[in-house]
Amino acid sequence: MADSSNKYDENVPGKYYVDRECIACDACVLAAPDHFGMDEDDGHAFVIKQPGSEAEEEACREALEGCPVEAIGNDGE
């Protein structure tokens, strides 16, 4: 389970975030490319845009559920 106290600083503010357990597998970027990006230097994902519609929310949920190391969190803000 993702830990909000261990999230990357690059995450935009909001309920979804990526923490430091990320293994840079790209699953979240493939599931929700408008919402997750990769830090090419350090090799980790982070949230670039919070969802603003139900379709975007579904894409972010799919990314969260597909993360193999549970590095994506949703604090439900």
C-alpha positions in Angstrom: 0.0 0.0 0.0 1.3 3.4 -1.0 2.4 5.8 1.8 1.6 9.5 1.4 4.5 10.4 3.8 6.9 8.7 1.3 5.5 10.3 -2.0 7.7 12.0 -4.6 7.8 15.8 -4.5 7.0 15.9 -8.3 3.4 14.7 -7.7 0.9 17.5 -8.3 -1.3 18.2 -5.3 -4.4 16.1 -5.0 -5.7 12.7 -4.0 -3.5 10.6 -6.3 0.3 10.2 -5.8 3.2 7.9 -6.4 5.5 7.0 -3.6 9.1 5.9 -3.5 8.3 2.2 -3.9 7.9 2.9 -7.7 10.0 0.6 -9.9 9.5 2.6 -13.1 7.6 -0.2 -14.9 5.5 2.3 -16.9 2.2 0.5 -16.1 0.6 3.7 -14.8 1.8 5.8 -17.8 0.3 3.2 -20.2 -3.0 3.2 -18.3 -3.4 6.9 -17.8 -0.8 8.8 -19.9 -2.5 12.2 -19.3 -2.1 11.8 -15.6 1.2 10.0 -14.9 4.7 10.8 -16.2 8.1 9.4 -15.7 11.2 11.1 -14.3 13.7 10.1 -16.9 16.7 11.0 -14.7 15.7 9.2 -11.6 13.5 6.5 -13.0 10.2 6.8 -11.2 6.6 7.8 -12.0 4.7 10.7 -10.6 1.3 12.3 -11.0 1.3 15.1 -13.6 -2.5 15.8 -13.5 -5.2 14.9 -11.1 -8.5 13.6 -12.7 -11.2 16.1 -13.5 -13.9 13.9 -14.9 -15.3 10.4 -14.2 -13.5 9.0 -17.3 -10.2 10.4 -16.0 -10.9 9.1 -12.5 -11.5 5.6 -14.0 -8.1 5.8 -15.8 -6.3 6.8 -12.6 -8.1 4.0 -10.7 -7.0 1.5 -13.4 -3.4 2.8 -13.0 -3.6 2.4 -9.2 -5.0 -1.1 -9.5 -2.4 -2.1 -12.1 0.6 -1.0 -10.1 2.6 -4.2 -9.4 4.3 -2.8 -6.3 1.3 -0.7 -4.9 3.2 2.6 -5.2 0.2 4.6 -6.3 -2.0 6.0 -3.6 -5.3 7.7 -3.4 -6.0 9.7 -0.2 -9.6 10.5 -1.4 -9.3 14.2 -1.0 
